[in-house]
Amino acid sequence: MNTVLAGIGVLLVVVVFFAFRNRKTANQMLENNVGVVPLMQQKSTQMKVTRLQEATKDDTAENEKLQKLVAAYKNNQITIQQYNEKLDAMIYRLDIDIN
């Protein structure tokens, strides 16, 4: 009976140890990923920029607006979410098909 209780005690200690270790590892991974741009959002944004560049190549004013927007993103003046929203607004305003 004492052997069984000792075995359960050891098993409990091992489970608690690994639970804390995994939580620490997971939290470190989350901290390391702060500020990392989601890959799918980045790809989607790049596709929008490419399509807008094609659509505005003959419209100097709109192309300048697009280049300023691209520069603002590259200089970290706006987040990728803001960048994406402004690209969407430009696509909607110019009535561009992105498919």
PyMOL commands that set and color helices and strands:
alter all, ss='L'
color gray80, all
select helices_A, chain A and resi 2-32+39-55+60-74+80-94
alter helices_A, ss='H'
color red, helices_A
deselect
rebuild
show_as cartoon
